[in-house]
Amino acid sequence: MNWNLAQKDYQHYLKIERGLAGNSISNYLLDVEKLVLFLDKHSLSVNPIQIQKETVQQFIYEIAKTLNPRSQARIISGLKSFFNYLVFEDYRSDNPMDLIDSPQIGRKLPDTLSEEEINMLILAIDLSKPEGERNRAMLETLYGCGLRVSELTSLQISDLYFEEDFIKVTGKGDKQRFVPISNINKKYINIYRKEIRIHQSVQKGFDDILFLNRRGKQLTRAMVFTIIKQLAEKIGLKKNISPHTFRHSFATHLLENGADLRAIQQMLGHESITTTEIYMHVDRTHLAEVMNKFHPRKTE
């Protein structure tokens, strides 16, 4: 088995068996490709079945010279997954990555915005332009529903269940979930739909997409990033924010106001509660309040 065939089989496995999204699959394949480029660079002619831990260690030593610990850990994790797949399919009897440890990295806490900062960003939107109502509805939806940017840009009109106060969201691996939506969020989406979008010339194939660009097509992720960066500059916000910052803020503010972690997990679409638990580390000030309010021995 050569590297090209192994990568194609692995790609098929990630898509069909694990149900990963395109971006995640690309990242996993890129980790393997970096190892292949290293082998070519050093004229090492070994295939995925033959390669031994010593060769992989040489590769890890080399990337450690130029990459930060977090990037190294990402590649090591990706390669472990690749070789685990080969073991699973009985191409190999061992994983050459088993004895290779990832560098120690601190857990990066997500950036968040205060409620005041979110209000300032939304108020900075120029509503005199047609795209203003769209941008306000998008930011309200990012923050109000805790969506990923890809979930926002792919949101469809047929996904809006406003009478039931829910929207249907298609997340990673095409997994769907229902997320509650507030009255104020529904209000701004309806203003955009009924006053702006209805007058647009929609390109074929995008009739059901909610948020459109000026050409009547689906917005790109990059465009949403740009819109948010420009608003941050407009109000002089020094934080390095992105669409994901609104998702982090959604989860953090819910937790700070007493929401159940399991409920937040369901709304965010996290497979594991461990992923959601990172928000427990963002702001612990509310925990003392919970203890003082609910513990039976709160007073002497």
C-alpha positions as CSV (number, residue, x, y, z in Angstrom):
1,M,0.0,0.0,0.0
2,N,1.4,3.4,-1.0
3,W,0.7,6.7,0.6
4,N,-1.8,7.9,-2.0
5,L,-4.0,4.8,-1.6
6,A,-3.8,4.9,2.2
7,Q,-4.9,8.6,2.2
8,K,-7.8,7.9,-0.1
9,D,-9.0,4.9,2.0
10,Y,-8.5,7.0,5.1
11,Q,-10.5,9.9,3.6
12,H,-13.4,7.5,2.8
13,Y,-13.3,6.2,6.4
14,L,-13.4,9.7,7.9
15,K,-16.4,10.6,5.7
16,I,-18.4,7.5,5.8
17,E,-17.5,5.8,9.1
18,R,-16.9,8.8,11.3
19,G,-19.2,11.2,9.5
20,L,-16.8,14.1,9.7
21,A,-17.3,17.4,7.9
22,G,-15.2,18.5,4.9
23,N,-13.0,20.9,6.9
24,S,-12.2,18.3,9.5
25,I,-11.3,15.7,6.9
26,S,-9.0,18.1,5.1
27,N,-7.2,18.8,8.4
28,Y,-6.6,15.1,9.1
29,L,-5.3,14.5,5.6
30,L,-3.0,17.5,5.8
31,D,-1.4,16.0,8.9
32,V,-0.5,12.9,6.9
33,E,0.6,14.9,3.9
34,K,3.1,16.8,6.1
35,L,4.7,13.4,7.0
36,V,4.8,12.4,3.3
37,L,6.5,15.7,2.4
38,F,9.1,15.0,5.1
39,L,9.8,11.6,3.7
40,D,10.2,13.0,0.2
41,K,12.5,15.7,1.4
42,H,14.9,13.2,3.1
43,S,14.5,10.6,0.3
44,L,13.0,8.0,2.7
45,S,11.2,5.4,0.7
46,V,8.9,3.8,3.2
47,N,5.2,3.2,2.8
48,P,2.5,3.5,5.5
49,I,2.9,-0.2,6.4
50,Q,6.7,-0.2,6.8
51,I,7.3,3.1,8.5
52,Q,8.7,2.7,12.1
53,K,8.5,4.9,15.2
54,E,12.1,6.1,14.7
55,T,11.3,7.7,11.4
56,V,8.1,9.3,12.8
57,Q,10.2,10.6,15.7
58,Q,12.6,12.3,13.3
59,F,9.6,14.0,11.7
60,I,8.3,15.2,15.0
61,Y,11.7,16.6,16.0
62,E,11.8,18.5,12.7
63,I,8.4,20.1,13.0
64,A,9.2,21.0,16.6
65,K,11.8,23.5,15.3
66,T,9.3,25.6,13.5
67,L,5.8,24.9,15.0
68,N,4.4,26.0,18.4
69,P,3.4,23.2,20.9
70,R,-0.3,23.5,20.0
71,S,0.4,22.9,16.3
72,Q,2.7,20.0,17.1
73,A,0.0,18.4,19.3
74,R,-2.5,18.8,16.5
75,I,-0.3,17.0,14.0
76,I,0.6,14.2,16.5
77,S,-3.1,13.7,17.2
78,G,-3.9,13.5,13.5
79,L,-1.1,11.0,12.8
80,K,-2.2,8.8,15.7
81,S,-5.7,8.7,14.2
82,F,-4.3,7.8,10.8
83,F,-2.2,4.9,12.1
84,N,-5.0,3.7,14.3
85,Y,-7.1,3.4,11.2
86,L,-4.4,1.3,9.5
87,V,-4.3,-0.9,12.6
88,F,-8.1,-1.1,12.7
89,E,-8.1,-2.3,9.0
90,D,-5.4,-4.9,9.8
91,Y,-2.9,-3.2,7.5
92,R,-0.5,-2.8,10.5
93,S,-0.2,-4.6,13.8
94,D,1.1,-1.5,15.7
95,N,0.8,2.2,15.8
96,P,4.3,3.9,15.5
97,M,2.8,7.0,17.3
98,D,2.0,5.1,20.5
99,L,5.1,6.1,22.4
100,I,5.2,9.7,21.1
101,D,3.8,12.1,23.6
102,S,2.3,15.4,22.6
103,P,3.9,18.6,24.0
104,Q,2.3,20.0,27.2
105,I,0.0,22.9,26.3
106,G,-2.2,25.0,28.4
107,R,-5.9,24.9,27.7
108,K,-6.8,28.0,25.8
109,L,-9.8,29.7,27.2
110,P,-12.2,31.1,24.7
111,D,-12.4,34.9,24.2
112,T,-15.8,36.3,25.2
113,L,-17.6,39.6,24.8
114,S,-19.6,41.3,27.5
115,E,-23.3,42.0,27.0
116,E,-22.4,45.7,26.6
117,E,-19.7,45.0,24.0
118,I,-22.2,42.9,22.0
119,N,-24.8,45.7,22.2
120,M,-22.1,48.2,21.0
121,L,-21.2,46.0,18.0
122,I,-24.8,45.6,17.0
123,L,-25.6,49.3,17.4
124,A,-22.6,50.2,15.2
125,I,-24.3,48.5,12.2
126,D,-25.3,51.0,9.5
127,L,-29.0,50.3,9.1
128,S,-29.2,52.9,6.3
129,K,-27.7,50.3,3.9
130,P,-29.6,47.2,2.8
131,E,-27.0,44.8,4.2
132,G,-27.4,46.5,7.6
133,E,-30.6,44.7,8.5
134,R,-29.0,41.4,7.3
135,N,-25.9,42.0,9.5
136,R,-28.0,42.8,12.5
137,A,-30.1,39.7,12.1
138,M,-26.9,37.6,11.6
139,L,-25.2,38.9,14.7
140,E,-28.3,38.5,16.8
141,T,-28.5,34.9,15.5
142,L,-24.8,34.1,16.2
143,Y,-25.2,35.4,19.8
144,G,-28.8,34.4,20.4
145,C,-28.5,30.8,19.2
146,G,-24.8,30.1,19.7
147,L,-24.2,29.0,16.1
148,R,-20.9,28.2,14.4
149,V,-20.3,30.5,11.4
150,S,-20.8,27.6,8.9
151,E,-24.2,26.8,10.6
152,L,-25.2,30.5,10.2
153,T,-24.3,30.8,6.5
154,S,-26.0,27.5,5.7
155,L,-29.2,28.3,7.7
156,Q,-32.3,27.9,5.5
157,I,-35.7,29.6,5.6
158,S,-37.2,26.1,5.9
159,D,-35.1,25.6,9.1
160,L,-37.1,28.4,10.9
161,Y,-39.8,27.0,13.1
162,F,-40.8,30.4,14.6
163,E,-44.2,29.3,15.9
164,E,-42.5,26.6,18.0
165,D,-39.7,29.1,19.0
166,F,-36.9,26.8,17.5
167,I,-34.6,26.8,14.5
168,K,-33.1,23.6,13.0
169,V,-29.4,23.7,12.7
170,T,-27.1,21.4,10.6
171,G,-23.8,21.1,12.4
172,K,-20.6,19.1,12.1
173,G,-21.0,15.8,10.2
174,D,-24.4,17.0,9.0
175,K,-25.8,16.3,12.4
176,Q,-29.0,18.2,13.1
177,R,-30.3,19.8,16.3
178,F,-33.1,22.1,17.3
179,V,-32.0,25.4,19.1
180,P,-34.4,27.7,20.9
181,I,-34.8,31.2,19.4
182,S,-35.9,34.3,21.2
183,N,-38.6,36.8,20.2
184,I,-36.1,39.6,19.6
185,N,-34.0,37.3,17.4
186,K,-37.2,36.3,15.4
187,K,-38.1,40.0,15.1
188,Y,-34.8,41.0,13.4
189,I,-34.8,38.0,11.1
190,N,-38.4,38.8,10.0
191,I,-37.4,42.5,9.4
192,Y,-34.5,41.3,7.2
193,R,-36.7,38.7,5.3
194,K,-39.7,41.0,4.8
195,E,-38.0,44.3,4.1
196,I,-34.7,43.4,2.4
197,R,-34.4,39.8,1.3
198,I,-37.8,39.8,-0.4
199,H,-36.6,42.5,-2.9
200,Q,-33.4,40.7,-3.8
201,S,-32.8,38.8,-7.0
202,V,-31.9,35.3,-5.7
203,Q,-29.6,33.1,-7.7
204,K,-30.7,29.6,-8.7
205,G,-30.0,27.1,-6.0
206,F,-30.0,29.7,-3.2
207,D,-33.8,30.2,-2.8
208,D,-33.9,28.6,0.6
209,I,-30.7,30.1,2.0
210,L,-31.6,32.8,4.6
211,F,-28.7,35.1,4.6
212,L,-27.6,36.2,1.1
213,N,-24.9,38.4,-0.3
214,R,-25.6,41.3,-2.7
215,R,-25.4,38.9,-5.7
216,G,-28.2,36.7,-4.3
217,K,-25.9,33.9,-3.2
218,Q,-24.9,32.3,0.1
219,L,-22.6,34.3,2.2
220,T,-19.1,33.0,2.7
221,R,-17.5,32.4,6.1
222,A,-14.8,34.9,5.2
223,M,-17.4,37.6,4.6
224,V,-19.0,37.1,8.0
225,F,-15.4,37.4,9.6
226,T,-14.9,40.6,7.7
227,I,-18.2,42.1,8.8
228,I,-17.4,41.5,12.4
229,K,-13.8,42.7,12.2
230,Q,-15.0,46.0,10.6
231,L,-17.5,46.5,13.3
232,A,-14.9,45.9,16.0
233,E,-12.6,48.5,14.4
234,K,-15.5,50.9,14.2
235,I,-16.2,50.9,17.9
236,G,-12.5,50.7,18.8
237,L,-12.7,47.2,20.4
238,K,-9.3,45.9,21.2
239,K,-10.2,42.2,21.5
240,N,-9.3,39.9,18.7
241,I,-12.8,38.6,17.8
242,S,-14.4,36.4,15.2
243,P,-17.9,34.8,14.6
244,H,-16.9,32.1,17.1
245,T,-16.6,34.7,19.8
246,F,-20.3,35.2,19.8
247,R,-20.8,31.4,20.2
248,H,-18.4,31.5,23.2
249,S,-20.2,34.5,24.7
250,F,-23.6,32.7,24.2
251,A,-22.4,29.7,26.3
252,T,-20.6,31.8,28.9
253,H,-23.5,34.2,29.5
254,L,-26.0,31.3,29.8
255,L,-23.7,29.5,32.3
256,E,-23.1,32.7,34.3
257,N,-26.9,33.2,34.6
258,G,-27.5,29.7,36.0
259,A,-28.2,27.6,32.9
260,D,-27.6,23.8,33.1
261,L,-24.4,22.6,31.5
262,R,-26.2,19.7,29.8
263,A,-28.7,22.1,28.2
264,I,-25.8,24.3,26.9
265,Q,-24.2,21.2,25.5
266,Q,-27.3,20.3,23.5
267,M,-27.7,23.8,22.2
268,L,-24.1,24.1,21.1
269,G,-24.2,20.6,19.5
270,H,-21.2,19.3,21.4
271,E,-20.9,15.5,21.3
272,S,-19.1,15.4,24.6
273,I,-19.8,17.3,27.8
274,T,-16.1,17.7,28.2
275,T,-16.0,20.2,25.3
276,T,-18.7,22.3,27.0
277,E,-17.0,22.2,30.3
278,I,-14.3,24.6,29.1
279,Y,-16.9,27.3,29.8
280,M,-16.7,26.4,33.5
281,H,-13.1,27.9,33.4
282,V,-14.1,31.2,31.9
283,D,-15.7,32.9,34.8
284,R,-16.0,31.1,38.2
285,T,-17.5,34.1,40.0
286,H,-21.0,32.7,39.8
287,L,-20.1,29.4,41.4
288,A,-19.7,31.0,44.8
289,E,-23.2,32.5,44.4
290,V,-24.6,29.1,43.5
291,M,-23.0,27.5,46.6
292,N,-24.3,30.2,48.9
293,K,-27.8,30.0,47.4
294,F,-28.3,26.2,47.2
295,H,-26.0,24.4,49.7
296,P,-27.8,23.3,52.9
297,R,-24.9,24.4,55.1
298,K,-24.6,27.9,53.6
299,T,-25.1,29.4,57.0
300,E,-23.9,28.5,60.5
